[in-house]
């Protein structure tokens, strides 16, 4: 499409998302442009086919089974709140320990500096 109207505008026109001035410009363009009119018709058909495809109903038995499985999973998750708390606390502790080990490995001078500061402060307080 080598003109003033692009595919995004045509799609927005189809969805009713254009301001009135832009909508009127697209309408006027569609009257004189068979290429854009054909594109818009293809998009309308694809949209209609897509909506129709999604309209098929699930078989009742399949839907009931899926809902029952989801409910069973939810009950199983809700039945162990203490376990969830233990797992969260364990993960938090592991992160803290891993962070400390990484800091000690990658910043070895930092711990010596902190130890020196503490020793200096305690010596100053002891005078």
C-alpha positions in Angstrom: 0.0 0.0 0.0 1.9 3.0 -1.2 -0.5 5.7 -0.1 -1.6 7.7 3.0 -3.6 4.9 4.7 -1.7 2.0 6.3 -2.8 -1.4 7.5 -2.8 -0.4 11.2 -5.3 2.4 10.3 -7.5 0.0 8.4 -7.4 -2.5 11.3 -8.2 0.3 13.8 -11.0 1.5 11.5 -12.5 -2.0 11.5 -12.3 -2.1 15.3 -13.9 1.3 15.6 -10.8 2.8 17.3 -10.3 5.8 15.0 -11.2 9.4 15.8 -14.0 10.7 13.6 -11.7 12.8 11.4 -9.4 9.9 10.7 -12.3 7.5 10.3 -13.9 9.8 7.6 -10.6 9.9 5.8 -10.3 6.1 5.8 -13.9 5.8 4.5 -13.2 8.2 1.7 -10.0 6.3 0.8 -11.8 3.0 0.8 -14.3 4.3 -1.9 -11.5 4.9 -4.3 -8.9 2.1 -3.4 -9.8 -1.4 -4.3 -6.5 -2.7 -2.7 -7.4 -1.3 0.7 -11.0 -2.4 0.4 -9.9 -6.0 -0.5 -7.5 -6.0 2.5 -10.2 -4.8 4.8 -12.5 -7.6 3.6 -9.8 -10.2 4.1 -9.3 -8.9 7.7 -13.0 -8.9 8.3 -13.3 -12.5 7.1 -10.3 -13.7 9.2 -11.7 -12.0 12.2 -15.1 -13.6 11.7 -13.5 -17.1 11.1 -11.4 -16.7 14.3 -14.5 -15.7 16.4 -16.4 -18.6 14.9 -13.6 -21.1 15.6 -13.6 -19.9 19.3 -17.3 -20.3 19.5 -17.1 -24.1 19.5 -18.2 -25.5 22.8 -16.1 -27.9 24.8 -17.7 -31.3 25.3 -19.5 -31.2 28.7 -17.5 -34.2 30.0 -14.2 -32.7 29.1 -15.1 -29.4 30.7 -16.3 -31.1 33.9 -13.0 -33.1 34.1 -10.9 -30.0 33.6 -12.8 -28.1 36.3 -12.5 -31.1 38.7 -8.8 -31.4 38.1 -8.3 -27.6 38.7 -10.3 -27.8 41.9 -8.3 -30.8 43.1 -5.0 -29.0 42.4 -6.3 -25.9 44.2 -7.3 -28.0 47.3 -3.9 -29.7 47.3 -2.1 -26.3 47.2 -4.3 -24.9 49.9 -3.9 -27.9 52.2 -0.2 -27.3 53.0 0.2 -23.6 54.0 2.9 -24.5 56.6 5.0 -26.3 54.0 4.8 -23.3 51.7 6.0 -21.1 54.6 8.9 -23.4 55.3 9.8 -23.5 51.6 9.7 -19.7 51.3 11.9 -19.2 54.4 14.3 -21.8 53.2 14.6 -20.1 49.9 15.2 -16.8 51.6 17.9 -18.2 53.8 19.6 -19.8 50.8 19.6 -16.5 49.0 21.1 -14.6 52.0 23.8 -17.3 52.4 24.6 -17.3 48.7 24.8 -13.5 48.6 27.2 -13.5 51.6 29.4 -16.2 50.0 29.4 -14.3 46.7 30.3 -11.0 48.4 33.1 -12.7 50.3 34.4 -14.3 47.1 34.2 -11.3 44.9 34.8 -8.5 47.5 37.5 -10.1 49.8 38.9 -6.7 50.8 35.5 -5.5 52.0 35.4 -8.0 54.9 38.9 -7.1 56.0 38.0 -3.4 55.9 34.9 -3.9 58.0 36.8 -6.0 60.5 39.4 -3.3 60.7 36.7 -0.6 61.3 35.1 -2.7 64.1 38.5 -3.3 65.7 39.4 0.4 65.5 36.0 1.4 67.0 36.3 -1.1 69.8 39.9 0.0 70.6 38.7 3.6 70.6 35.9 2.8 73.0 38.2 0.8 75.3 40.5 3.8 75.9 
